[in-house]
Amino acid sequence: MSQPTPNQPAVSFRLSKAEWVLVFITMLWGGTFLIVHNVMTVSGPMFFVGLRFAAAALFVGLVSARALPGLTFTELKAGLLIGVSIMLGYGLQTMGLQTISSSQSAFITALYVPFVPILQWLVLGRRPGLMPSIGIGLAFVGLMLLAGPEGGSLHFSEGEVVTLISAVAIAGEIILISRYAGKVDVRRVTVVQLATASALAFLMTVPTQERIPDFSWLLLISAVGLGAMSAVIQVAMNWAQKSVSPTRATLIYAGEPVWAGIVGRLAGERLPGVALIGGALIVLAVVVSELKIRRQDEADALQDDEGRQREAEL
C-alpha cells in the first residue's frame, strides 16, 4: 500500500477496478429476479437452479479446462462449501419467487447486508468498526423502506420466510468467498462450487417431490442465459473479493435491489416514493462506509510512519 502524502486528499471516493467490477455484476444480479420469477411458471425451483448452475459450470469449465488438473484439496473444500451456500441461497430464493414478486424477492434477499458483518465476526473474527456498523444500519433501514408500498412493513408469508433464510445463505457465501479468495485458483474453485450447487439442487428435487418439467423454450433460454450470467458473476466475485473487504463488497451489493426495482419498473412495477428514500439511504450507507475505510487506512499508515520514526530515533 502506498503511503499518504500531504498533497493527497483526506478522503477518496474513487472506486477501484475491483469495486467497479462488483458494481457491474450487481447490476446483472438485480436483473435476474424478474427472469426467474417468469420461469417459475414452467418449472419447479430446484430443477431450474440445478439446470442453471449446470450451464454455468459448463461455461466456466470449458474456459478453464487447462487449469482444472491442478485442483488442490483446499480448492475442493472451498468449492464444496461455497457450492452448498449457493444452492441454499439460490434454491430458497427461487422457491420464494413462486409466490412473491420479483421486486419483493430482491428487497428481502438484500437483507443479507446486515447479516454479513455478523457472520464475518463469527466466522473470521473481524469485528466491524463504528462507521461500517452505521453504514450497515443505514443500508438495513433503506432496504426496509424499499420492501414495499407499505413503507417497509413486511408481513412474512411462506415465500417471504424462505427468501429471508436464503439471505442468510447468501451472506455465508460472501464470507466463504472472502475467506478463501487469496488461497485458491479462481477458475478451479468456481467450477467446483457451480457443479456442487447444480448437483445438490438436482438431488433436492427428490425430497421436495418436484416433477421434471416439460420442454419449454423459456426454461431452456433462461437457464442457459442465467447460467452464463452466473458464471460471470461467480468468477468476478472470487476475483474482486481478493482486494475488496467483505463489508465493502456487501455494501456495493446492497445496490442490487435498486437495479431490481428499475428492471421491475420497466416491466410495469411501480416504485413508490418511500422506496426512493430507501435507495438514497443505501447510497448514503456506501458513502459512510467509504469514509471509514479510507480514513482508517490512512490512520494505520500514519501510525506505521510514526512507529518507524521512533525506531529510527532510538
C-alpha positions, 0 to 999 in steps of 0.5 A: 500500500502506498503511503499518504502524502500531504498533497493527497486528499483526506478522503477518496471516493474513487472506486477501484477496478475491483469495486467497479467490477462488483458494481457491474455484476450487481447490476446483472444480479438485480436483473435476474429476479424478474427472469426467474420469477417468469420461469417459475411458471414452467418449472419447479425451483430446484430443477431450474437452479440445478439446470442453471448452475449446470450451464454455468459450470459448463461455461466456466469449465470449458474456459478453464479446462487447462487449469482444472488438473491442478485442483488442490484439496483446499480448492475442493473444500472451498468449492464444496462449501461455497457450492452448498451456500449457493444452492441454499441461497439460490434454491430458497430464493427461487422457491420464494419467487413462486409466490412473491414478486420479483421486486419483493424477492430482491428487497428481502434477499438484500437483507443479507447486508446486515447479516454479513458483518455478523457472520464475518465476526463469527466466522473470521473474527473481524469485528466491524468498526463504528462507521461500517456498523452505521453504514450497515444500519443505514443500508438495513433501514433503506432496504426496509423502506424499499420492501414495499408500498407499505413503507417497509412493513413486511408481513412474512408469508411462506415465500417471504420466510424462505427468501429471508433464510436464503439471505442468510445463505447468501451472506455465508457465501460472501464470507466463504468467498472472502475467506478463501479468495487469496488461497485458491485458483479462481477458475478451479474453485468456481467450477467446483462450487457451480457443479456442487450447487447444480448437483445438490439442487438436482438431488433436492428435487427428490425430497421436495417431490418436484416433477421434471418439467416439460420442454419449454423454450423459456426454461431452456433460454433462461437457464442457459442465459442465467447460467452464463450470467452466473458464471460471470458473476461467480468468477468476478466475485472470487476475483474482486473479493481478493482486494475488496473487504467483505463489508465493502463488497456487501455494501456495493451489493446492497445496490442490487435491489435498486437495479431490481426495482428499475428492471421491475419498473420497466416491466410495469412495477411501480416504485413508490416514493418511500422506496426512493428514500430507501435507495438514497439511504443505501447510497448514503450507507456506501458513502459512510462506509467509504469514509471509514475505510479510507480514513482508517487506512490512512490512520494505520499508515500514519501510525506505521510512519510514526512507529518507524520514526521512533525506531529510527530515533532510538 
